[in-house]
Amino acid sequence: MKITLPVIVLVIAVLGCGRFGTGSGSNAGTNDAPKTNSTPAAPVKAFDMPSLVDKSRDEVKKIMNVTPKSEDPWLEYDLPQGYLTIWYTKGKQSHLSFDLKSIQVGSQTASGFASPEQLGDLVGIDVHGKPLPTDNGSFYKYEGLNLNGKPRNVTFHKVGNGFSGVSVDFD
């Protein structure tokens, strides 16, 4: 829970990148070139989603080290960054999902990352350099990602212009 403020600041920084073009600063129209950082900030990992794959309820609770919001019929965590839900079918884990919380930035609401890679960094799923996913516009599906030693299908959910959810399927 010590990372709440840095993560919120990071989300604001990532979402705010690119909102101000050239000519919008206080030195617009002068010959002095504005000093900018063209490298966007990288998300700080909130938790390690792959470490939760194929874990029992008790193992997940131990790994998360946070009291779940709900335990029946599934484990649900209300984390500072978003909502983590873990479904169990017949005692075995069957689905894992994380949905990013929206934050208010001035008069606008920010609710997603610019790329699946950024959201993956937040939850510990590395998709950098992986083959392009199946893309239907709203869902980017990576098939056969190695999570906790087993191939899993991982889907990044896009709402509007931002990636705000990720789910792991066990079928």
Secondary structure as UniProt FT lines:
FT   TURN            2..3
FT   HELIX           4..16
FT   TURN            17..18
FT   TURN            22..23
FT   TURN            26..29
FT   HELIX           49..52
FT   TURN            53..54
FT   HELIX           57..64
FT   STRAND          75..78
FT   STRAND          82..89
FT   TURN            90..91
FT   STRAND          92..100
FT   STRAND          103..105
FT   TURN            106..107
FT   STRAND          108..110
FT   HELIX           116..123
FT   TURN            128..129
FT   STRAND          134..135
FT   STRAND          139..147
FT   TURN            148..149
FT   STRAND          150..159
FT   TURN            160..161
FT   STRAND          162..169
//
